[in-house]
Amino acid sequence: MPRAVDGTKHKDRRKKIIEQAKGYWGRRSTNYRVAKDAVAKAGQYAYRDRRRKKRDFRSLWIARISAGVQAEGINYSQFMHGLKLANIEINRKALSNMAIEDKAAFSQLVAQVKKVL
């Protein structure tokens, strides 16, 4: 019995990789042997960067809060310490959003922190 080299499963497996590589540059999008490596590497980057995104957003929130409190005359670390002393539990994402969208409420919060410090 002859060996099957172009069977359905074989084609499907290769087709799946080629579809995942759609939009890649050059042979990476058309040639299975090259696309297989490109898709594997893309998966590694995606896995790494799903975790990296959380770090990046946290640092963005901290930068925004820091800019907001410096305008009020204190620095970020003093502000966060004051929040803890005042028993105010608001996460950095909400604080960052407040510093951008609701400056009045944010300045009231800073005033509360200044009283405690």
C-alpha positions in Angstrom: 0.0 0.0 0.0 1.5 3.4 -1.0 2.3 5.9 1.7 -0.2 8.8 2.0 1.7 12.2 1.7 -1.1 14.6 0.9 -4.0 13.4 3.1 -6.6 15.6 4.6 -5.2 15.7 8.2 -1.8 16.7 6.8 -3.3 19.5 4.7 -5.5 20.7 7.6 -2.6 20.9 10.0 -0.5 22.9 7.6 -3.5 25.1 6.6 -4.1 26.0 10.2 -0.6 27.3 10.6 -0.7 29.2 7.4 -4.0 30.8 8.4 -2.5 31.9 11.8 0.4 33.4 9.8 -1.9 35.5 7.6 -0.6 39.1 7.4 3.1 38.2 8.1 5.8 39.5 5.8 7.3 37.6 2.9 7.5 33.8 3.1 6.4 33.8 6.7 2.8 34.0 5.5 2.9 31.5 2.6 5.7 28.9 3.3 4.7 26.3 5.9 8.3 25.6 7.1 8.9 29.3 7.8 5.4 30.1 8.9 5.6 27.4 11.6 8.5 29.0 13.3 7.0 32.5 12.9 3.7 31.4 14.5 5.5 29.7 17.4 7.6 32.8 18.1 4.5 35.0 17.9 2.8 32.8 20.5 5.8 33.2 22.8 5.6 37.0 22.4 1.8 36.9 23.0 2.2 34.9 26.2 4.9 37.1 27.5 3.1 40.3 26.7 -0.2 39.4 28.3 1.7 39.5 31.5 3.7 42.5 30.5 0.6 44.5 29.8 -0.4 44.4 33.5 3.0 45.9 34.5 2.7 48.5 31.8 -0.7 49.7 32.8 0.2 49.9 36.5 3.2 52.1 35.7 1.0 54.3 33.5 -1.5 54.7 36.3 1.3 55.6 38.8 2.7 58.2 36.4 -0.8 59.8 36.0 -1.4 59.8 39.8 2.1 61.3 40.3 1.4 64.1 37.9 -1.9 64.8 39.6 -0.5 65.0 43.1 2.5 67.0 42.1 0.2 69.7 40.9 -1.3 69.7 44.4 2.1 70.0 46.1 3.0 66.6 47.3 4.7 63.6 45.8 3.3 60.1 44.9 4.8 58.2 47.8 3.6 60.7 50.4 0.1 60.5 48.8 -0.1 56.7 48.8 1.2 56.6 52.4 -1.4 59.2 53.4 -4.2 57.2 51.7 -3.1 54.2 53.8 -3.1 56.3 57.0 -6.5 57.7 56.2 -7.9 54.2 55.5 -8.9 55.1 52.0 -8.9 52.1 49.8 -9.0 53.1 46.1 -7.0 51.2 43.5 -4.5 52.9 41.3 -6.6 52.5 38.2 -9.5 54.4 39.8 -7.2 57.1 41.2 -5.6 57.6 37.8 -9.0 57.9 36.2 -10.1 60.4 38.8 -6.9 62.5 38.4 -7.7 62.8 34.7 -11.5 63.1 34.5 -12.6 64.4 37.9 -10.0 66.9 39.1 -12.3 68.4 41.8 -12.9 65.1 43.5 -9.2 64.2 43.2 -8.1 67.5 44.8 -10.6 66.8 47.7 -8.9 63.4 48.1 -5.5 65.1 48.2 -6.8 67.6 50.8 -7.9 64.7 53.0 -4.5 63.0 52.7 -2.8 66.3 53.6 -4.8 66.5 56.8 -3.6 63.1 57.9 0.0 63.8 57.1 
